[in-house]
């Protein structure tokens, strides 16, 4: 029997490998290099909230903070304490020490994956190549937080909503259904034809929308690219931002579980938005809860930042237990009785 001859086996192999998940992820990550650091500023706030550096990390000094690899190694140890890392250089002033730190960090993050190693190297980080570092930051946030947030968003918001309903201020339905705000635009509804015909009934649209969400929320890279494009053409404010950006519903949760008094809650309600964030920041600091929602968010709220802050708050309350919780049923508590205001409308 003669051997089969495949004249273009190399090109066929390349076409097949382009369809793998890792290859597609790499292509998506490559597109993020065109994003400015401001598009992923939530990652900077996330790193600050973890207090891994003595300095306040900002959009200018983050490249220098990552240069010697020590901050990345601390991040890995925080999220994966079971991982044993030996031979760390905390200061790593010399290039050889910094590169060694970075190589250890990347070997853990990438797991010797050639697709990702070809994207960001230890030398890229050491030489502070901004676009490469942006890709790394997106990978880190996706690995340690975003992939978790997409899984827990629904039960997390349901936990908040159970209490807020007792205050007669439940979360908006769209907040519960679509917290990341990835609803397809009207033109997408017209293009969904699951049966192969020209019909576009409600059932088909819902199926198409679910598929659309799964695609966008597949990774932080796909999400941030989608949001960056949407924000250029749309000034629409997501429902989760309307629900939480003034902090009042967060204060209600702290009141419910005994961490602020009714008097403090009344006082917080009459503060302007800047001072509401200041009050929230002081409260979170006092309780040793990571602070993600900084003052900059009262002008430019972010869905991911809100969800991340809600996650940290819930984790703290559950970890501390519910001994301080107030029995709202026994008190026959009504939100309107506390604030005596008519500007809160329940949908």
Residue pairs with C-beta under 8 A, 6 or more apart in sequence:
6 12
17 23
18 24
22 113
22 115
22 116
23 115
25 115
25 219
25 221
26 115
26 116
26 118
26 119
28 219
28 221
28 222
28 225
29 119
29 135
29 138
29 139
29 221
30 119
30 135
31 221
31 225
32 40
32 134
32 135
32 138
32 221
32 224
32 225
33 131
33 132
33 134
33 135
35 134
35 224
35 225
35 228
37 44
37 59
37 62
37 130
37 134
38 59
39 224
39 227
39 228
40 134
40 137
40 138
40 141
40 224
41 59
41 296
41 302
42 141
42 292
42 302
42 304
42 305
42 308
43 137
43 138
43 140
43 141
44 57
44 58
44 59
44 62
45 292
45 294
45 305
46 141
46 145
46 292
46 308
47 53
47 57
47 62
47 71
47 75
48 56
48 57
48 291
48 294
49 290
49 291
49 292
49 308
49 312
50 75
50 78
50 290
51 290
52 71
52 74
52 75
52 78
53 65
53 71
55 61
55 65
57 65
62 133
62 137
63 128
63 130
63 133
64 128
65 71
66 72
66 125
66 133
66 136
67 98
67 125
67 126
67 128
68 89
68 91
68 92
68 93
68 97
68 98
68 101
68 102
68 126
69 92
69 98
69 99
69 100
69 101
69 102
69 103
69 104
69 105
69 122
69 125
70 88
70 89
70 90
70 91
70 92
70 101
72 101
72 102
72 105
72 109
72 140
73 85
73 88
73 101
73 104
73 105
75 140
75 144
76 83
76 85
76 105
76 108
76 109
77 83
77 85
79 144
80 108
83 108
85 104
85 108
87 100
87 104
88 101
88 104
89 97
89 98
89 100
89 101
91 97
92 98
92 100
92 101
95 126
98 126
99 122
99 123
99 126
102 122
102 125
102 126
103 122
106 117
106 120
106 121
106 122
109 116
109 139
109 140
109 143
110 116
110 117
116 139
119 132
119 135
120 132
120 133
120 135
120 136
120 139
121 132
124 132
124 133
124 136
125 132
125 133
125 136
138 220
138 221
138 224
139 221
141 220
142 219
142 220
142 221
145 308
146 219
146 220
146 223
146 304
147 219
147 220
148 311
149 304
149 307
149 308
149 311
150 180
150 217
152 311
153 179
153 180
153 307
154 176
154 179
156 307
156 310
156 311
156 314
157 171
157 175
157 176
157 179
157 310
158 176
159 314
160 171
160 249
160 253
160 310
160 314
161 170
161 171
161 176
163 252
163 253
163 256
163 328
164 170
164 171
164 249
164 252
164 253
166 256
166 328
166 329
166 333
167 252
167 256
167 328
167 333
167 334
167 335
168 334
168 335
168 336
168 346
169 249
169 252
169 335
169 344
169 346
170 346
171 240
171 243
171 249
172 239
172 240
172 242
172 243
172 347
173 347
174 239
175 238
175 239
175 240
175 243
178 213
178 239
179 240
179 303
179 307
180 213
180 216
180 217
180 223
180 303
180 304
180 307
181 238
181 239
181 240
181 303
182 212
182 213
182 216
182 217
182 223
182 226
183 209
184 208
184 209
184 212
188 208
188 209
188 212
189 200
189 205
189 208
190 200
191 208
192 200
192 204
192 205
192 207
192 208
192 209
193 199
193 200
193 204
194 204
194 207
194 208
195 204
215 222
216 222
216 223
216 226
217 223
223 304
237 301
238 303
240 303
240 306
240 307
241 301
241 302
241 303
241 306
243 249
244 250
244 301
244 306
244 310
245 297
245 298
245 301
245 306
246 273
246 276
247 268
247 276
247 277
247 279
247 280
247 293
248 268
248 269
248 276
250 280
250 309
250 310
250 313
251 260
251 265
251 268
251 269
251 279
251 280
252 265
252 335
253 313
253 317
254 260
254 283
254 313
255 261
255 262
255 264
255 265
255 326
256 325
256 326
256 328
257 317
257 322
257 324
257 325
257 326
258 323
258 324
258 325
258 326
259 283
259 287
259 317
259 324
260 268
260 283
262 338
265 338
266 338
266 339
268 276
268 279
269 339
269 341
271 279
273 298
274 295
274 298
276 298
277 293
277 294
277 295
277 297
277 298
278 295
280 293
281 291
281 293
281 294
281 295
284 290
284 291
284 313
285 291
287 316
288 316
289 312
289 313
289 316
290 312
291 309
292 305
292 308
292 309
292 312
293 305
293 306
293 309
297 305
326 333
335 344
336 344
